[in-house]
Amino acid sequence: MARYYRYRLPPWARHCIIVIEKVTLPILIFQLLRTLFFPTTLDVFLLGLLVGLFIAFYLEWI
């Protein structure tokens, strides 16, 4: 299995990944609050995707 290296990407792609990484936590918190107060199927699905994305960044899979 080939290891994924963020620094081999072009500068514009690295910048996009860094921006997404920084914005994920505030959006995750907002979606968690929204899901707690107004739970719908879409909100739960989005929350699951955001939690997965946050964990992937935290564990440096991306």
Secondary structure as UniProt FT lines:
FT   HELIX           6..8
FT   HELIX           11..37
FT   HELIX           41..58
FT   TURN            59..60
//
